[in-house]
Amino acid sequence: MTAAFTPRLNPPLPQNWQALYAAVLSDALDAAGVWNQAMSSRIRPLDDKLKLCGRARTAQFMEVPYVEEGVNPYELEIAIVDDLKPGDVAMFACGGSTRIAPWGSLLSTATRARGAAGCVTDGFVRDIIGIRELDLPVFHAGIAPLDSKGRGQIRAVDVPVIVDNVRVAPGDLVFGDADGVVVVPQAVEALVLEFAFDKINGESHSLEELRAGGYLRDVYARHGVL
């Protein structure tokens, strides 16, 4: 297998994305009528303090029982990481496999050097002490020492994938924090961000009134935010 990447021109990340958080994006997606874009509670960050925001760069893994003679099982894995651009998020779709840990410290180091945003996988990760030292946001379905070699390898890159039951297309906005991971499809991104920032503004006013002793019922009646 060889990688044949086409030039990509992703939209810039949202201004003030640091003000966003997973819960408000999930609520905004609901308001836009787009459901099931939040990953389940089993997809967790290696470091709760780090936020992830970037554009999806997808890879679809398949389970394999052995390494074929003359085949480099890491070929596409190496190629996609080397091709990451600033702001990219490596989305490694493993179908929830419990046999492979496709992400470790070497890929994390290369990702950091490329200026990419981080990684989300529904497979396992390993070398977690080294990854944490890099301050690179990585979200995973578990921790295990298992190498992908002889257990799984990438069969396709830059295609729509399913990560923890969430459809992810190349270029989709991916956001993660201590609450989890949310994927915003590009087709509804502008509307979702409008809803999200409006709610953040409303929550700011609500918090001020609640801190001043206001009753939740009254604050909710005024701002409609909960």
C-alpha positions in Angstrom: 0.0 0.0 0.0 1.1 3.5 -0.7 -0.2 6.9 0.3 -1.3 9.3 -2.3 -2.4 12.4 -0.4 -4.2 15.3 -2.2 -3.6 18.9 -1.3 -6.1 20.1 1.4 -7.2 23.5 2.3 -9.2 23.3 5.5 -11.1 26.3 6.9 -9.3 28.1 9.7 -10.1 27.2 13.3 -12.9 29.3 14.9 -11.7 32.5 16.4 -11.7 32.3 20.2 -12.0 28.6 20.1 -10.4 28.5 23.5 -13.7 29.7 25.0 -15.5 26.7 23.7 -16.0 23.5 25.6 -17.4 20.1 24.7 -20.7 20.4 26.5 -21.7 23.7 24.9 -20.8 22.3 21.4 -22.9 19.2 22.1 -25.9 21.5 23.2 -25.4 23.6 20.0 -25.4 20.5 17.8 -28.7 19.5 19.5 -30.1 22.9 18.8 -29.1 22.6 15.2 -30.9 19.2 15.0 -27.7 17.2 14.6 -27.5 14.4 17.1 -25.1 11.6 18.0 -21.9 13.7 17.4 -20.6 13.3 20.9 -18.4 10.3 21.6 -19.2 8.0 24.5 -17.7 8.3 28.0 -15.1 5.6 27.2 -13.2 8.0 25.0 -11.1 9.8 27.6 -8.2 12.3 27.5 -4.8 11.3 28.7 -4.6 14.8 30.4 -7.8 16.4 31.6 -6.2 19.8 31.6 -5.7 20.0 27.8 -8.2 21.1 25.2 -8.1 19.7 21.7 -9.4 21.7 18.7 -8.6 21.0 15.1 -9.5 19.6 11.7 -10.0 15.8 11.3 -7.4 13.9 9.4 -8.8 10.4 9.2 -7.4 6.9 9.1 -9.3 3.6 9.0 -7.6 0.6 10.7 -8.4 -3.0 10.1 -7.5 -6.0 12.3 -5.0 -8.4 10.8 -3.8 -11.7 12.2 -0.2 -11.4 10.9 2.2 -9.3 8.9 2.4 -10.3 5.2 5.9 -11.0 3.9 7.5 -7.9 2.3 4.9 -5.6 3.7 5.7 -2.6 6.0 2.7 -2.6 8.4 3.4 0.9 9.4 3.6 2.4 5.9 0.3 4.4 5.9 0.6 5.1 9.6 4.0 6.8 9.0 2.8 8.5 5.9 -0.3 10.2 7.4 1.6 11.4 10.5 4.4 12.8 8.4 1.8 14.6 6.3 0.0 16.3 9.2 -0.4 20.0 9.0 -0.8 22.6 11.8 -4.2 22.3 13.4 -4.8 18.7 12.1 -6.2 16.1 14.4 -5.2 12.5 13.7 -8.5 10.5 13.9 -7.6 6.8 14.1 -10.7 4.6 13.7 -10.1 1.2 15.1 -13.7 -0.1 15.3 -13.3 -0.4 19.1 -10.6 -3.1 18.7 -9.1 -4.3 21.9 -6.1 -5.8 20.1 -4.1 -2.8 19.1 -2.6 0.4 20.5 -2.0 2.4 17.3 -0.8 5.6 19.1 2.3 6.1 21.2 5.1 8.5 22.1 6.9 8.4 18.7 3.8 9.3 16.8 3.0 11.9 19.4 6.5 13.5 19.1 6.2 13.6 15.3 2.7 15.1 15.6 3.9 17.8 18.0 6.8 18.6 15.6 4.4 19.0 12.7 2.4 21.5 14.7 -0.7 19.3 14.6 -3.4 19.5 17.3 -3.5 16.0 18.7 -5.1 12.6 18.3 -8.4 10.9 18.9 -8.7 7.1 18.6 -11.2 4.4 19.7 -8.2 2.1 19.9 -5.7 1.9 22.7 -2.6 4.1 23.4 0.7 3.3 25.0 3.9 5.1 26.2 1.5 7.4 28.1 4.2 9.0 30.3 6.1 10.2 27.3 2.9 11.5 25.6 1.9 13.5 28.7 5.4 15.1 28.9 4.7 16.5 25.4 1.4 18.3 26.5 -0.2 16.9 23.4 -4.0 16.3 23.6 -4.7 12.6 23.0 -8.1 10.9 23.5 -8.3 7.2 23.7 -10.5 4.1 24.5 -7.9 2.6 26.8 -4.3 2.1 27.7 -2.3 -1.1 26.7 1.2 -2.0 25.7 0.1 -3.7 22.5 1.8 -2.8 19.2 -0.3 -2.5 16.1 2.2 -4.7 14.2 0.6 -8.0 13.4 -2.7 -6.9 15.0 -3.9 -4.1 12.9 -2.9 -1.7 10.1 -4.4 1.3 8.2 -6.3 0.3 5.1 -7.5 3.8 4.1 -6.7 7.5 4.8 -8.6 10.7 4.3 -12.0 9.0 4.0 -15.1 9.2 6.2 -14.7 7.0 9.2 -16.6 5.9 12.3 -14.9 6.7 15.6 -16.7 5.4 18.7 -20.0 5.4 16.7 -19.5 9.0 15.5 -19.1 9.7 11.8 -16.1 11.8 11.1 -15.3 13.2 7.6 -11.9 14.8 6.7 -11.9 18.4 7.7 -14.6 18.2 10.3 -14.1 20.3 13.4 -13.0 18.1 16.3 -13.1 19.4 19.9 -12.2 17.6 23.1 -11.8 18.4 26.7 -12.2 16.8 30.1 -15.9 16.1 29.3 -15.2 14.2 26.1 -15.0 14.6 22.3 -17.5 16.3 20.0 -17.3 16.3 16.2 -19.0 19.2 14.3 -19.7 18.4 10.6 -18.5 21.2 8.2 -22.0 21.5 6.7 -23.5 22.8 10.0 -20.4 24.3 11.6 -21.2 28.0 11.1 -24.7 27.5 12.7 -23.4 25.4 15.5 -20.7 27.9 16.4 -23.2 30.7 16.4 -25.4 28.8 18.8 -22.4 27.8 21.0 -21.1 31.3 21.4 -24.6 32.7 22.1 -25.0 30.1 24.8 -21.6 30.9 26.3 -22.6 34.6 26.5 -25.9 33.7 28.1 -24.2 31.4 30.6 -21.8 34.2 31.6 -24.7 36.4 32.6 -26.4 33.5 34.4 -23.3 32.7 36.4 -22.9 36.3 37.5 -26.5 36.4 38.7 -26.2 33.1 40.5 -23.0 34.1 42.2 -24.9 37.2 43.4 -27.5 35.0 45.1 -30.1 34.8 42.3 -32.4 31.8 42.2 -31.9 29.3 39.5 -35.6 29.4 38.5 -35.4 33.2 38.0 -32.1 33.2 36.2 -33.3 30.4 33.8 -36.5 32.3 33.1 -34.5 35.4 32.1 -31.8 33.7 30.0 -33.2 30.3 29.1 -29.8 28.7 29.7 -29.1 25.7 31.8 
